[in-house]
Amino acid sequence: MNWLAHLWLADKSHTSAAGQLLGDEIKGRIDPATSPLGQTVARGIVIHRRIDRLADDHRLHRALRRLFTGSHRRYAGIVVDIGLDHALARVWPTLNDEPLEAFTARLCTQLVREWPCRAVGRSAPESAGFSRLLTGYTRASGVARALRHVEQRLRRPVDLVPLTDTVVAHRGRFEQAIGPILDDLLEAIEDQTPPTDMSERR
């Protein structure tokens, strides 16, 4: 899952927003009891990793990945995660009473409050700018921006932005999938206390 979905799950499960955002960045094994990140954030990272594994195994996520073939197949999981954030932003009023803009502002404030600056060596994302980025997922341009960000992080040049067209063309399928996926993920993380040590997503 990507940023908006991870923050939604953090909010619904009353766990760390910062941990959800740092889950892809912090590598190695995590023990919340001894982590320099602090127990709350470290537990959020553990939950982030569990969410990603469960999402990858979800039948609806797998079905959406099959939309991407050829040379882009290896990046299908990342593109589907971003497409699901796009879907979540678009169907937001059907899943939440709180407006998207209010949610992102509130969670970004929580993110800054929780952020372990000393442990990660940098400040939290600027609250207003990150909130605008999240609300931008309602538009195709927000999907393109997220894919461009992924391109910049890859070791070799890959043109992912054109896959925005595939996401938009199958927008209905993404919108139908996001609710059931989130429900299943939330149930899984609420039903099981996260272990104190979990390897990173592979």
C-alpha positions as a Markdown table, in Angstrom:
| # | Residue | x | y | z |
|---|---|---|---|---|
| 1 | Met | 0.0 | 0.0 | 0.0 |
| 2 | Asn | 1.1 | 3.6 | -0.4 |
| 3 | Trp | 1.1 | 6.7 | 1.8 |
| 4 | Leu | -2.6 | 7.6 | 2.0 |
| 5 | Ala | -3.8 | 4.0 | 2.6 |
| 6 | His | -1.0 | 3.5 | 5.2 |
| 7 | Leu | -2.0 | 6.6 | 7.1 |
| 8 | Trp | -5.7 | 5.6 | 6.9 |
| 9 | Leu | -4.8 | 2.3 | 8.5 |
| 10 | Ala | -2.7 | 4.0 | 11.1 |
| 11 | Asp | -5.6 | 6.2 | 12.0 |
| 12 | Lys | -8.2 | 3.4 | 12.2 |
| 13 | Ser | -5.9 | 1.2 | 14.2 |
| 14 | His | -4.7 | 4.0 | 16.5 |
| 15 | Thr | -1.0 | 3.3 | 15.7 |
| 16 | Ser | 1.9 | 5.5 | 14.6 |
| 17 | Ala | 1.6 | 7.7 | 11.5 |
| 18 | Ala | 5.4 | 8.2 | 11.5 |
| 19 | Gly | 5.9 | 4.5 | 11.6 |
| 20 | Gln | 3.7 | 3.9 | 8.7 |
| 21 | Leu | 5.6 | 6.5 | 6.6 |
| 22 | Leu | 9.0 | 5.3 | 7.7 |
| 23 | Gly | 8.2 | 1.6 | 7.0 |
| 24 | Asp | 9.8 | 1.6 | 3.5 |
| 25 | Glu | 12.8 | 3.7 | 4.6 |
| 26 | Ile | 14.0 | 1.9 | 7.7 |
| 27 | Lys | 15.7 | -1.3 | 6.9 |
| 28 | Gly | 16.6 | -4.4 | 8.9 |
| 29 | Arg | 15.0 | -6.0 | 11.9 |
| 30 | Ile | 13.0 | -4.0 | 14.3 |
| 31 | Asp | 12.4 | -4.7 | 18.0 |
| 32 | Pro | 10.0 | -2.0 | 19.4 |
| 33 | Ala | 11.2 | -2.6 | 22.9 |
| 34 | Thr | 14.8 | -1.6 | 22.2 |
| 35 | Ser | 14.6 | 0.5 | 19.0 |
| 36 | Pro | 16.1 | 4.0 | 19.1 |
| 37 | Leu | 13.1 | 5.1 | 17.1 |
| 38 | Gly | 10.9 | 4.7 | 20.2 |
| 39 | Gln | 8.4 | 1.9 | 20.8 |
| 40 | Thr | 5.4 | 3.6 | 19.2 |
| 41 | Val | 7.1 | 4.5 | 15.9 |
| 42 | Ala | 9.0 | 1.1 | 15.8 |
| 43 | Arg | 5.7 | -0.8 | 16.3 |
| 44 | Gly | 4.2 | 1.3 | 13.5 |
| 45 | Ile | 7.0 | 0.2 | 11.2 |
| 46 | Val | 6.4 | -3.5 | 12.1 |
| 47 | Ile | 2.7 | -2.9 | 11.3 |
| 48 | His | 3.6 | -1.2 | 8.0 |
| 49 | Arg | 5.6 | -4.3 | 6.9 |
| 50 | Arg | 2.8 | -6.6 | 7.9 |
| 51 | Ile | 0.3 | -4.5 | 5.9 |
| 52 | Asp | 2.5 | -4.6 | 2.8 |
| 53 | Arg | 2.9 | -8.4 | 3.0 |
| 54 | Leu | -0.8 | -8.9 | 3.5 |
| 55 | Ala | -1.7 | -6.5 | 0.6 |
| 56 | Asp | 0.7 | -8.2 | -1.8 |
| 57 | Asp | -1.0 | -11.5 | -1.0 |
| 58 | His | -4.6 | -10.2 | -1.3 |
| 59 | Arg | -6.5 | -11.7 | -4.2 |
| 60 | Leu | -7.8 | -8.2 | -5.4 |
| 61 | His | -4.2 | -6.8 | -5.3 |
| 62 | Arg | -3.0 | -9.7 | -7.3 |
| 63 | Ala | -5.7 | -9.3 | -9.9 |
| 64 | Leu | -4.9 | -5.6 | -10.4 |
| 65 | Arg | -1.2 | -6.4 | -10.8 |
| 66 | Arg | -2.1 | -8.5 | -13.8 |
| 67 | Leu | -3.1 | -5.3 | -15.6 |
| 68 | Phe | 0.6 | -4.6 | -16.1 |
| 69 | Thr | 2.5 | -6.8 | -18.4 |
| 70 | Gly | 5.8 | -6.8 | -20.3 |
| 71 | Ser | 8.7 | -4.8 | -19.0 |
| 72 | His | 6.5 | -3.1 | -16.5 |
| 73 | Arg | 5.4 | -6.3 | -14.8 |
| 74 | Arg | 8.1 | -6.1 | -12.2 |
| 75 | Tyr | 6.8 | -2.7 | -11.0 |
| 76 | Ala | 3.2 | -3.8 | -11.0 |
| 77 | Gly | 3.0 | -3.9 | -7.2 |
| 78 | Ile | 4.2 | -0.4 | -6.8 |
| 79 | Val | 1.9 | 1.0 | -9.5 |
| 80 | Val | -1.1 | -0.9 | -8.0 |
| 81 | Asp | -0.3 | 0.6 | -4.5 |
| 82 | Ile | -0.3 | 4.1 | -6.0 |
| 83 | Gly | -3.5 | 3.3 | -8.0 |
| 84 | Leu | -5.2 | 2.2 | -4.8 |
| 85 | Asp | -4.3 | 5.5 | -3.1 |
| 86 | His | -5.9 | 7.3 | -6.1 |
| 87 | Ala | -9.0 | 5.1 | -5.7 |
| 88 | Leu | -9.1 | 5.8 | -1.9 |
| 89 | Ala | -8.9 | 9.5 | -2.5 |
| 90 | Arg | -11.7 | 9.4 | -5.1 |
| 91 | Val | -14.1 | 7.3 | -3.1 |
| 92 | Trp | -13.1 | 8.9 | 0.2 |
| 93 | Pro | -16.6 | 10.3 | 1.1 |
| 94 | Thr | -18.1 | 6.8 | 0.9 |
| 95 | Leu | -15.6 | 5.4 | 3.4 |
| 96 | Asn | -15.2 | 8.3 | 5.8 |
| 97 | Asp | -17.2 | 11.0 | 7.5 |
| 98 | Glu | -14.2 | 13.3 | 7.9 |
| 99 | Pro | -13.3 | 15.2 | 4.7 |
| 100 | Leu | -10.1 | 14.2 | 3.0 |
| 101 | Glu | -8.5 | 17.6 | 3.5 |
| 102 | Ala | -9.2 | 17.6 | 7.2 |
| 103 | Phe | -7.9 | 14.0 | 7.5 |
| 104 | Thr | -4.6 | 14.7 | 5.8 |
| 105 | Ala | -4.1 | 17.9 | 7.8 |
| 106 | Arg | -4.7 | 16.0 | 11.1 |
| 107 | Leu | -2.5 | 13.1 | 10.2 |
| 108 | Cys | 0.3 | 15.3 | 8.9 |
| 109 | Thr | 0.2 | 17.1 | 12.3 |
| 110 | Gln | 0.4 | 13.8 | 14.1 |
| 111 | Leu | 3.3 | 12.8 | 11.7 |
| 112 | Val | 5.3 | 15.8 | 12.7 |
| 113 | Arg | 4.6 | 15.3 | 16.4 |
| 114 | Glu | 5.7 | 11.6 | 16.3 |
| 115 | Trp | 8.7 | 12.0 | 14.0 |
| 116 | Pro | 12.0 | 10.7 | 15.5 |
| 117 | Cys | 14.2 | 13.4 | 14.0 |
| 118 | Arg | 17.3 | 12.4 | 15.9 |
| 119 | Ala | 17.0 | 8.7 | 15.1 |
| 120 | Val | 16.4 | 9.1 | 11.4 |
| 121 | Gly | 18.7 | 12.1 | 10.9 |
| 122 | Arg | 16.2 | 14.4 | 9.2 |
| 123 | Ser | 13.0 | 16.3 | 9.8 |
| 124 | Ala | 9.5 | 15.1 | 9.1 |
| 125 | Pro | 7.9 | 16.1 | 5.7 |
| 126 | Glu | 6.6 | 19.7 | 5.7 |
| 127 | Ser | 3.1 | 19.3 | 6.9 |
| 128 | Ala | 1.1 | 21.6 | 4.5 |
| 129 | Gly | 3.1 | 20.4 | 1.5 |
| 130 | Phe | 2.7 | 16.7 | 2.3 |
| 131 | Ser | -1.0 | 17.2 | 3.0 |
| 132 | Arg | -1.4 | 18.8 | -0.5 |
| 133 | Leu | 0.4 | 15.9 | -2.0 |
| 134 | Leu | -2.0 | 13.4 | -0.4 |
| 135 | Thr | -5.1 | 15.2 | -1.4 |
| 136 | Gly | -3.6 | 15.4 | -4.9 |
| 137 | Tyr | -4.2 | 11.7 | -5.3 |
| 138 | Thr | -7.8 | 12.5 | -6.3 |
| 139 | Arg | -6.4 | 13.6 | -9.7 |
| 140 | Ala | -4.5 | 11.6 | -12.4 |
| 141 | Ser | -1.7 | 14.2 | -12.1 |
| 142 | Gly | -1.3 | 13.0 | -8.5 |
| 143 | Val | -0.7 | 9.5 | -9.7 |
| 144 | Ala | 1.8 | 10.7 | -12.3 |
| 145 | Arg | 3.6 | 12.7 | -9.6 |
| 146 | Ala | 3.8 | 9.6 | -7.3 |
| 147 | Leu | 5.1 | 7.4 | -10.2 |
| 148 | Arg | 7.7 | 10.1 | -11.0 |
| 149 | His | 8.9 | 10.0 | -7.4 |
| 150 | Val | 9.3 | 6.2 | -7.7 |
| 151 | Glu | 11.3 | 6.6 | -10.9 |
| 152 | Gln | 13.7 | 8.9 | -9.0 |
| 153 | Arg | 14.3 | 6.3 | -6.3 |
| 154 | Leu | 15.1 | 3.4 | -8.7 |
| 155 | Arg | 18.7 | 2.6 | -9.5 |
| 156 | Arg | 18.2 | 2.4 | -13.2 |
| 157 | Pro | 16.0 | 4.6 | -15.5 |
| 158 | Val | 12.5 | 3.4 | -15.9 |
| 159 | Asp | 9.6 | 5.3 | -17.4 |
| 160 | Leu | 6.6 | 4.6 | -15.1 |
| 161 | Val | 4.7 | 7.8 | -15.6 |
| 162 | Pro | 2.9 | 6.5 | -18.7 |
| 163 | Leu | 1.3 | 3.8 | -16.5 |
| 164 | Thr | -0.9 | 6.6 | -15.2 |
| 165 | Asp | -3.0 | 6.0 | -18.3 |
| 166 | Thr | -3.5 | 2.3 | -17.3 |
| 167 | Val | -4.5 | 3.2 | -13.8 |
| 168 | Val | -7.0 | 5.8 | -15.1 |
| 169 | Ala | -8.4 | 3.4 | -17.7 |
| 170 | His | -9.1 | 0.8 | -15.0 |
| 171 | Arg | -10.1 | 3.3 | -12.3 |
| 172 | Gly | -13.4 | 1.5 | -11.7 |
| 173 | Arg | -11.6 | -1.7 | -10.8 |
| 174 | Phe | -9.3 | 0.1 | -8.4 |
| 175 | Glu | -12.3 | 1.9 | -6.8 |
| 176 | Gln | -14.1 | -1.4 | -6.4 |
| 177 | Ala | -11.1 | -3.1 | -4.8 |
| 178 | Ile | -9.9 | -0.5 | -2.3 |
| 179 | Gly | -12.8 | -0.9 | 0.3 |
| 180 | Pro | -12.5 | -4.7 | 0.6 |
| 181 | Ile | -8.7 | -4.6 | 0.7 |
| 182 | Leu | -8.7 | -2.0 | 3.5 |
| 183 | Asp | -11.4 | -3.8 | 5.4 |
| 184 | Asp | -9.3 | -7.0 | 5.3 |
| 185 | Leu | -6.1 | -5.3 | 6.2 |
| 186 | Leu | -7.6 | -3.5 | 9.1 |
| 187 | Glu | -9.2 | -6.7 | 10.5 |
| 188 | Ala | -5.9 | -8.5 | 10.2 |
| 189 | Ile | -3.8 | -5.9 | 12.1 |
| 190 | Glu | -6.5 | -5.4 | 14.7 |
| 191 | Asp | -6.9 | -9.1 | 15.3 |
| 192 | Gln | -3.2 | -9.8 | 15.8 |
| 193 | Thr | -0.8 | -8.0 | 18.1 |
| 194 | Pro | 2.3 | -7.3 | 15.9 |
| 195 | Pro | 5.4 | -9.3 | 16.9 |
| 196 | Thr | 8.3 | -7.5 | 18.5 |
| 197 | Asp | 10.7 | -8.5 | 15.7 |
| 198 | Met | 9.8 | -8.7 | 12.0 |
| 199 | Ser | 12.1 | -8.8 | 8.9 |
| 200 | Glu | 11.7 | -6.1 | 6.3 |
| 201 | Arg | 9.5 | -6.6 | 3.2 |
| 202 | Arg | 11.1 | -8.4 | 0.4 |
